[in-house]
Amino acid sequence: MKKHARVVVIGGGIAGCSTLYHLTQEGWSDVVLVERNDLTSGTTWHSAAQVTNFGMNQTMVGLKTHSINLYKELANDPAHPINYNHADGGIRLANTEQQMQGYRHFASMARGMGVDFEVIDAKECKRRHPLISTDNLTGGLWDPLDGDIDPYQLCHSLTRRARKAGAEVYTDTPVTALEQYKDGTWKVITEHGDIDCDIIVNACGYRVNEVGAMMGVLHPVASMEHQYFLTEDIPEIVEAGHRMPLLRCPISDYYCRQDKNGLLIGFYEQNCKTWGMDGIDPNFVNALCPDDLERVADVLDGAFERMPALMNAGIRSIINGPITYTIDGAPLVGKIPGKENAFCIIGLRAGLGEGGGHGWLLAQQIVHGEACYDTWCIDPRRFTSHTNVEMTSLKAIEDYQNEFRFHFPHEHRPAARPAKTTSLTPVMAAKKGSFTVVNGWERVEYFKPSEDFQPSLSFHFDETFDIVAREVSNVRDNVGLCEVNGFNRFEITGSDSQSFIDRLFCGNITHKPGRVGLGYLLNDFGMVKSEATIANIPASDRGPNRMWYGSAAASEFHDMDWLSQHINPDENVKIKSLTNDQTTLIVAGPKAREVISACSREDWSKEAFPWLSVRECFIGFSAATVMSVSFSGELAYEVHVPNSSLYAAYLSLSKAGKEYGMTLFGSRAVESMRMEKGFLAWKSDLLTEFDPFETGLDRFVNLNKDNFIGKADLEKRFKHGPNQKLVCLSIDCNHAPAHAGASLMEDGKVIGTITSGEWGHRVNLNLAYAFVNPDKSKPGTKMILDLLGEMIPVEVILQGPYDSSYSRILT
Ligand SMILES: Cc1cc2nc3c(=O)[nH]c(=O)nc-3n(C[C@H](O)[C@H](O)[C@H](O)COP(=O)(O)OP(=O)(O)OC[C@H]3O[C@@H](n4cnc5c(N)ncnc54)[C@H](O)[C@@H]3O)c2cc1C
């Protein structure tokens, strides 16, 4: 066994094998995979191994396309072909018009990734899958490349190729401990000797937390038992004379694919079961859980009704095995938060189909620091300290029960809530706040007209439209108050903090005490990594000079990793997270100055406290840090208060606001207003796939600065010119917003992709942001949006159509 390797991948299921192979593809051959038993002896060997192209966003569709192309190539390897039933086709069924709307959106979104889904009616479903009945069926989504693969052959094919490129694979080699050296490299201790390495990868399937514990990490991953059975031959299949397409059914929660001349049917029963919560038998290897068909009886009935031919089919065998889940159903692929040189590819619940793509994106991240797609949707850092195995198991049950029922826009499922609250949560609930969840925080979306108000789940505008409009109009005409909890904030101190910040941001960041600035952090390739507000808080009895770094609610672990890893060894910089210690109250609207003046003795005049100022003061008797910044486009103040005095500050502001007609507003109103003002949202419009010039952030870049992270590559990109440009669009439609991922079309070709969309209530326009080909970015350019299958005219307009002179903020 080698004594040293650049990377040690732990685990030889599809996740580990794909990662190993792709590391060699990225040019790293000094890589090793260690497996405690045989390759595929965890979950992989008994997988139903369906390989779909369907995904909820473009990154997922793109990585699945990579899997499909790779698997096809492996299957066609003349020396070592493998069994891959490629392109049998698959149908996701629907029995409501709302589900069909969703499928139309997913088809529009996938087209931008070069994938052609088709939305078909019930009759066409039956034509393509003769075994099904059309009772209670509206139609479905056709995935032409759906298929299934032999998991054992797939993993061996990947490792064979990896070995050929120089990688080594050690089976029957359990990892028993992990130690990290002072320089951040690792010692991997196995039953057959130790391997020193630069980087480790946890790819341990359901044993993820046995290996996580070896490095002091508890990954938010839980396992569920999952069953399928295989039938004897079914005469109708033989008679059909062609392979049956795959089925996935959100009506009765099962999937089905052809196996030999019979069917394989898998179940997502409501009466489902977690697995391995209290430890896993070390001898559970190539093993299954006991069969329990009783548990799936309800689902079985649905499958029988849809495919009557099943009634007469004998069951050949039953498989019941553990399958891993995370908090949101997507896996954790990327850097392990807070750990140096440690990555993971875990929580895969559809790992056979996705594994090829996940290993590809992970290898890119390990070798280059970033992947070709924005990988936030699978980034392990998207969950922060509130997540744990207990919470994950509750979300896993909920997710399992809804396996094929995609989330609708603004759908917030109830399991494991509330996780993070403030002293205002019950206050807002009593005022009929309707809550969304942002990184575990319960945040008010809007205030309901009645306790039992329940908007319908839809891709169209829903019953909240007028409610949000009213909240916006009071912010525009009077003043509103909004609680923004979970906002990420770090305090940066130390004698080198300013030069440190200068090096991280691509533009000029104000150093003046009492001033606030907005800036952008780029990755090494000059692409947009993060957006942050920097406030220079002068020294006071509350502390020394402090730089206050504020960024998006879910960015805490992501940004902390990025900042910490860029502190040079000789730099005096300290970063402390205040994310869970403070909450923000926003007072916004033309009467905001009157409200804040009524509960604080400071001079709040425009001259004494102009836009982009920060000061420490008291709101009532609560110590607060107040900034004059605005996301809404109105005169506004952000009041940051310690959580212990949040309620007191809220009472002071509420009392002061009464006289000025102040009402509460929620995050849906904020979203509408930020779109109107042209402010962008992290991980919607701000993505690592685009540089700041493409994103329209030119005024935040200073290429004359001495140096900043990403400068060299950004200069090259600047000379080359943009590949895409972010634009603001007005959509000629008043029944549905544009949804992220939807395709902009011209002459049948995709020429752009929506990043976010919402109605602008003050400008009375259906607004969206999108990346388009640069020649389509001029205001006045017209194109077509595939909006839920309808071809809708749209026009490029000036970014931020509301108050473009900023007169309302600067007042
Ligand atoms: C019944 C069922 C049907 C499924 N059907 C599908 C499907 O149709 N399509 C699909 O895409 N997905 C499907 N899945 C899910 C898919 O099979 C999994 O997502 C995938 O196999 C997970 O692969 P993995 O590599 O993450 O984990 P595993 O296959 O479990 O591999 C982890 C490996 O790590 C090794 N390991 C653990 N601890 C150590 C240690 N200390 N030292 C060294 N090695 C260690 C284990 O021995 C194991 O080999 C199904 C799952 C089940 C249960």
The ligand as an SDF file (V2000), in Angstrom:
LIG
                    3D

 53 58  0  0  0  0  0  0  0  0999 V2000
  -33.5570    0.1300   -2.7820 C   0  0  0  0  0  0  0  0  0  0  0  0
  -32.8030    1.2730   -3.3880 C   0  0  0  0  0  0  0  0  0  0  0  0
  -33.0580    1.6350   -4.7000 C   0  0  0  0  0  0  0  0  0  0  0  0
  -32.3720    2.7030   -5.2660 C   0  0  0  0  0  0  0  0  0  0  0  0
  -32.6310    3.0550   -6.5530 N   0  0  0  0  0  0  0  0  0  0  0  0
  -31.9450    4.0620   -7.1430 C   0  0  0  0  0  0  0  0  0  0  0  0
  -32.1690    4.4060   -8.5010 C   0  0  0  0  0  0  0  0  0  0  0  0
  -33.0140    3.8350   -9.1570 O   0  0  0  0  0  0  0  0  0  0  0  0
  -31.4250    5.3870   -9.0420 N   0  0  0  0  0  0  0  0  0  0  0  0
  -30.4860    6.0530   -8.3230 C   0  0  0  0  0  0  0  0  0  0  0  0
  -29.8460    6.9450   -8.8690 O   0  0  0  0  0  0  0  0  0  0  0  0
  -30.2740    5.7640   -7.0190 N   0  0  0  0  0  0  0  0  0  0  0  0
  -30.9700    4.7940   -6.4230 C   0  0  0  0  0  0  0  0  0  0  0  0
  -30.7520    4.4800   -5.1100 N   0  0  0  0  0  0  0  0  0  0  0  0
  -29.7840    5.2620   -4.3650 C   0  0  0  0  0  0  0  0  0  0  0  0
  -28.3550    4.8970   -4.7240 C   0  0  0  0  0  0  0  0  0  0  0  0
  -28.2440    3.5220   -4.7670 O   0  0  0  0  0  0  0  0  0  0  0  0
  -27.4240    5.5160   -3.7180 C   0  0  0  0  0  0  0  0  0  0  0  0
  -27.5910    6.9070   -3.7450 O   0  0  0  0  0  0  0  0  0  0  0  0
  -25.9710    5.1980   -4.0260 C   0  0  0  0  0  0  0  0  0  0  0  0
  -25.7600    3.8400   -4.2320 O   0  0  0  0  0  0  0  0  0  0  0  0
  -25.1030    5.6930   -2.8830 C   0  0  0  0  0  0  0  0  0  0  0  0
  -23.7750    5.4610   -3.2070 O   0  0  0  0  0  0  0  0  0  0  0  0
  -22.6130    5.8660   -2.2110 P   0  0  0  0  0  0  0  0  0  0  0  0
  -21.3410    5.6200   -2.9030 O   0  0  0  0  0  0  0  0  0  0  0  0
  -22.8770    7.2250   -1.6880 O   0  0  0  0  0  0  0  0  0  0  0  0
  -22.7900    4.9050   -0.9530 O   0  0  0  0  0  0  0  0  0  0  0  0
  -22.4690    3.3530   -0.7900 P   0  0  0  0  0  0  0  0  0  0  0  0
  -22.8130    2.5790   -1.9900 O   0  0  0  0  0  0  0  0  0  0  0  0
  -23.1010    2.9210    0.4760 O   0  0  0  0  0  0  0  0  0  0  0  0
  -20.9000    3.3220   -0.6670 O   0  0  0  0  0  0  0  0  0  0  0  0
  -20.2090    3.7470    0.4840 C   0  0  0  0  0  0  0  0  0  0  0  0
  -18.9860    2.8550    0.6310 C   0  0  0  0  0  0  0  0  0  0  0  0
  -18.1800    3.3430    1.6960 O   0  0  0  0  0  0  0  0  0  0  0  0
  -17.5930    2.2400    2.3160 C   0  0  0  0  0  0  0  0  0  0  0  0
  -17.1480    2.5980    3.6560 N   0  0  0  0  0  0  0  0  0  0  0  0
  -17.9200    2.9400    4.7120 C   0  0  0  0  0  0  0  0  0  0  0  0
  -17.1690    3.1590    5.8070 N   0  0  0  0  0  0  0  0  0  0  0  0
  -15.8760    2.9570    5.4340 C   0  0  0  0  0  0  0  0  0  0  0  0
  -14.6370    3.0200    6.1190 C   0  0  0  0  0  0  0  0  0  0  0  0
  -14.5680    3.3040    7.4180 N   0  0  0  0  0  0  0  0  0  0  0  0
  -13.5110    2.7450    5.4260 N   0  0  0  0  0  0  0  0  0  0  0  0
  -13.5490    2.4690    4.1200 C   0  0  0  0  0  0  0  0  0  0  0  0
  -14.7040    2.3650    3.4270 N   0  0  0  0  0  0  0  0  0  0  0  0
  -15.8540    2.6100    4.0780 C   0  0  0  0  0  0  0  0  0  0  0  0
  -18.7130    1.2180    2.3370 C   0  0  0  0  0  0  0  0  0  0  0  0
  -18.2370   -0.0750    2.5400 O   0  0  0  0  0  0  0  0  0  0  0  0
  -19.3500    1.4390    0.9920 C   0  0  0  0  0  0  0  0  0  0  0  0
  -18.8470    0.5670    0.0100 O   0  0  0  0  0  0  0  0  0  0  0  0
  -31.4200    3.4160   -4.5180 C   0  0  0  0  0  0  0  0  0  0  0  0
  -31.1740    3.0490   -3.2010 C   0  0  0  0  0  0  0  0  0  0  0  0
  -31.8580    1.9840   -2.6340 C   0  0  0  0  0  0  0  0  0  0  0  0
  -31.5920    1.6110   -1.2240 C   0  0  0  0  0  0  0  0  0  0  0  0
  1  2  1  0
  2  3  1  0
  2 52  2  0
  3  4  2  0
  4  5  1  0
  4 50  1  0
  5  6  2  0
  6  7  1  0
  6 13  1  0
  7  8  2  0
  7  9  1  0
  9 10  1  0
 10 11  2  0
 10 12  1  0
 12 13  2  0
 13 14  1  0
 14 15  1  0
 14 50  1  0
 15 16  1  0
 16 17  1  0
 16 18  1  0
 18 19  1  0
 18 20  1  0
 20 21  1  0
 20 22  1  0
 22 23  1  0
 23 24  1  0
 24 25  2  0
 24 26  1  0
 24 27  1  0
 27 28  1  0
 28 29  2  0
 28 30  1  0
 28 31  1  0
 31 32  1  0
 32 33  1  0
 33 34  1  0
 33 48  1  0
 34 35  1  0
 35 36  1  0
 35 46  1  0
 36 37  1  0
 36 45  1  0
 37 38  2  0
 38 39  1  0
 39 40  1  0
 39 45  2  0
 40 41  1  0
 40 42  2  0
 42 43  1  0
 43 44  2  0
 44 45  1  0
 46 47  1  0
 46 48  1  0
 48 49  1  0
 50 51  2  0
 51 52  1  0
 52 53  1  0
M  END
$$$$
